[in-house]
Structure formats: structure tokens, C-alpha cells
């Protein structure tokens, strides 16, 4: 006889399945749901300032009402108009579900195909309150990384996925579900584009208007492609960056007693505290907003919190002396933190910081991505909507102050790098002293972490490979962790010493991942692997599903921030020096090639970690269900997904990529890549140009 706890679990499961069925039934129109408005208990996106003309406001309202029959327009139009004027966008709060959204086990979704159920799982994980930065505004991370533009789109997508067959593809236009279209069983079940604006009209100001009007959307990278896995997704990459920064700048992998200073604890940047401790150093992270600070502390990602700079300096000195790993969250502005480190150095001659970076959302600097030191959080949120020009001036003045302190500390021996969040780009635009004399268009006084730290790792084919256990069972995740570690250990004995170092870092990571309580949201994992590692792990997991050792399908994916997925001249392709850093062929070809090589869904975005109009990126999701077909798709698609980027980097002149692609061609007889002939005698160029 089932005990009481069993019955509670059964009733809870039945209730959840009932909620999911209601969620997938389409737009609730008869009767309309009660309009609860904004929930005061969750964080909310800053007010947007699109500065619409009266005609544009009218167009935004007309566009929003397209989702509803005319007899409801008189009811909905006034509240949509109020949202537009109050928040700068029509989110349709009335249609925000009241149920708790999270990644439910795959067998609970009312779907005709497990591929559709897997996409649903990933969408709900992106909107889980424990995962999403601003859940009621459908923002997963980065301040404006949207999953959808409004709640009507969300409900329609869930409905379409629930009725989809294996002969249909859901087409997504910047958050809007264009519909289900007939296609082959071998085709992707969902094709997503976000922000595909004609290049001459891809400015930041024009984006704000187009988003408010409801015709485009900023999907960031893994928000609008339904592939975010919580802050764990960036923990590993941050850990690798800090470890390799130590090797490059400090000459050691032993970071005990070393201090890493940065900022940001919301969304992606929330991973920094955990990554610092795993790397063994002292991480000091400034955050102006108490909500994400408390969230990371409660989740166990951040060890200590203080709003007292005197106390922070004492804790740093104590941790340095004992060489104890520590993550310390400073509740305050990062400019104050940098200036205090400078004051300590000038007063005592003691340099308390070894490594420095920044992870504020400077791709979105004037709408809540960066808070100027001159204002409190409340004052800043008010000013950015009431006087945007004044707010912009204060942001740029604040960047000046931040850079001035960083420059002096750098001159004293601290090593700083740009984390690809557009920090140096926006500092340059603000007129701060970040120029590199004689440098190219993508070079600054400080390198991006791709240029000095991660770029060569990308060129070796390594990047952020991910998987999600759709059973939502921690036991499945633990088993896949072991599978991945065993696979990498077997491969590591056959590779070069340069590649082996990367394998050993990742084996260490995956063997210890379970200890660090990295899961927030879905039962997911990330590690950096090269082409042979990704394919081998995917095939081994697929076999484990076939054998019944893993109880349900597994979704494999990656961050778009990878060797092949993203063209971004100030981040992912900042170390491409043949003049093609501003070209986007690689990302577009990646998206198209993944689609016809077996991906379950694909996404192509304008905008990402460094901002709208600054980057093009592509992503994918692929469902492993234990079938031979899934194994064939994984092998074909993953080989392309990596080799595309390595071949492009080889053609640009990167020697690591050249070695990698040549080894790959030896292993894969059908792969033939055009190899560059380098100019060996520079005087040939001199004579030709002088003649």
C-alpha cells in the first residue's frame, strides 16, 4: 500500500500534469484569465525607453492585438497601452501563467513527440524563477536576453509543440511563432531566428523601437534558443579562463592566495563566485542589486556578503595570508571597489589584486546593464527612464573612473582582461583611456579573454559542450558525468601534450562537478571538449539510453560561445587577424549546416554577449533517445559543428587550428579543407607594394 509520502507525490504529479495540459491548450480567451499584473516578489526588468512617436505607439498596440479576436480588443487594448507607457514594452502580464515553471520530466508533457517535449522542457527551464533573471518579462539573463517577447507567444508556442508531429517544423520569427509547416522527419522540429534585421538598420536605438513595436527580439545567445542551463553554463568557462589566466599572467596553475576582482552576480555573471572557489583563488565580486546577491548567497554559490569596504579588505588580507579559497560578494558599485584597491596600494604599497575583469551587462549599458557609481540603484532605475541622456552621461563618466583605477593598478602589476561583455568597447566609446596604440580595430589596451586566454583553446576545437537529462533525475546526471569522464580519460592518452592539458582540466572538473552543487534548474552538465570528445560522449550517452542505464532521452547542446557558433569581433573572433573578424559567414553556415545534419532545433541570432548589432551567433539542440538514428545524427552534426569553426580559424592563419584540422582530416577521409599557404618572406610584400 502506498504510504502518505507516495500519495503526496502522486497527487503533486497529477496536478502538475494538469497544469501542463492547461498551459498547452493555447491562449485562454473564454474567460480571460484574471490580470494579476506584476508580481512584487520577483525581480523585474528595468523600464525600457523606446521613445515611440504617437504613430509608433499605435502600431505597437495594433501589433499586440493581432493575437486576439476583435471582441476582446476593447478589454485588452487599455491595459496593453498602459504596459507600453509604464514599462516600455507590452509583456501581456494577464497571460503570465500562475503555475510554477520549471523543467518537468519529459513524460509529463502532453505531446505527440518526445522531440517537442524536450523543447518544452528547455523553454520552461529558461523561465524557471530559480534560473531566469526577470521571469515575468521573459528575460533569462543579460538584462534583456528574451525567451519570447510576450506571454501570448509563449502560450502559442507551447500549444504548437503539444500538437506537433514528426512531419512538422515550428518556425519562430523573433519570438513570434509563425506556425507549424510540413517538413521531413529528418528536418529540425523547430527553426528559430532572433533579431535578423537588415544590417543598415541594426542600431541600438532602432532595436529599442522595433522591440517595443513587437517585430523583433534580442535572444542573447542561449535565452532565445531555449538552451540556457542556469549559471552552471558559464561556471566552467569562467573557471577555465581564471586557471589559464593564472598560467599565462602569473606563471602558475596554483591560484591559492591570489585575488580575482570582478563584478556582476546576476544571470551569467552569477557564476563567477563559484568558479573562483573551484579554481582555488579569492574571488571578490561587486554587485549593486541586493536581489541577485542574496539569490547567489542562498543558493550557496557565494560564500560571504558585505557592504563594508573596510571589512572586505580585512577578509581579503586574511584569505591571502591563509591561502584559503573564498568568494566574497561586495554589495556596492564596482567603481568604489576598484578605487578602494587603488587607495590601499597608494597608502601601503600592497597590491591586493592579482587578476581583474568585469561581467556587467555592458552590451546593454543604458538600460540597466551597468549602474553608474554616482547614483544609488533606485536613483539609477528612475533616471534611466526619466532622463536617458543624463543617465548615459553618468554611465560614461563612471566608466572613465573605473578605467582610471584599473589602469593604475595594472601599471602596478595587476593583470586585467576584457570578458567579452563589451566593457572595453563601451569604455572606448565613453572616451576612457583603453586604446592600444598601433592596434587593429578589435584590439585595446587590455586583451579580450579570447585573444590571450581562450582563443587558442577554441582553435584546438574545445568549447562548451552541454547535456540535459530529460528525466530530471539526479541519478541520470551522475551516470552521464561518469560516462563523460571515462570517455575523456580514454581519449586523453592518445592526444598531444597541448591537448592533454585541456583534457585534464575537464576531467578534473567533471569528476568533481557533483560535489559543487552546480545544478540550478534542469539536471544539466557542461564541460569543454574538442570534436572527438563531444562525439564520443554523445555516442556513449546514447548507448546508455539504449541499454536502459539512463532512464530517458538526453538533450545535447552547447553555448553559442564556441569555436564555430559565433562571429563576434570583440569576443569569439577577436583573435582572427586576416580582416574577416567582422564577417558572419561562419555562424550562418553553422546554423544551416547543423539543420540539415540532424539537429532537433536550430537558432540564429543577431546580438549576444557583446550587444545588438555586434555579433551573429548560431545554436542547436539535439535529442539523444537511444536510437541508431540519433547516434548517426549526433556523429554527423557534431563533427561539422566543430570542424566548421576550426577550418575558418585555420584559413585565418591560426597555427593551432591548422594542426587540429590536419589531424581531423587524417581521421575523416571525407573531410577536405582548403589550407592556406602562408607568406614566408615579408619582403615579397614590401617589394610588391613599393614597386
Secondary structure, DSSP 8 states (H G I E B T S, - for coil): ---HHHHHHHHHHHHHHHHHHHHTS---BTTB-------TTS-----------HHHHHHHHHHHHTTS-GGGHHHHHHHHHHHHHHHSS---GGGS--S------GGGS--S-HHHHHHHHHHHHHT-TTT-SBGGGTEEETTTEES-SSHHHHHHHHHHHHH--TTEEEEEETTEEEEEEE--TTS-SEEEEE----GGG--HHHHHHHHHHTS----TTTTTTT----THHHHHHHHHHHHHHIIIIIS-S--TT-EEEEE--SGGGGGHHHHHHHHTSEEEEEES-HHHHHHHHHTTS--EEES-HHHHHHHHHHHHHHT--EEEEEES-HHHHHHHHHHHHHHHS----SEE---S-GGGIIIIIS--TTS-HHHHHHHHHH-HHHHHHHHHHHHHHHHHHHHHHHHHT-EE-B-SSSHHHHHHHTT-S-B-TT--TT-BSS-BHIIIIIHHHHHTT-EEEEEEETT--HHHHHHHHHHHHHHHHHHHTTS-HHHHHHHHHHHHHHHHGGGGT--SSSSEEEEEE-HHHHHHHHHHHHHHHHHTSS-S-EEEEE-SSSTTTEE-TTTTTTT--SS-TT--HHHHHHHHHHHHTT-SEEEEEE--TT-TTS-EEEEEEEEE-S-HHHHHHHHHHHHHHHHHHHHHHHHTT-HHHHHHHHHHHHH-TT-----------HHHHHHHHH-
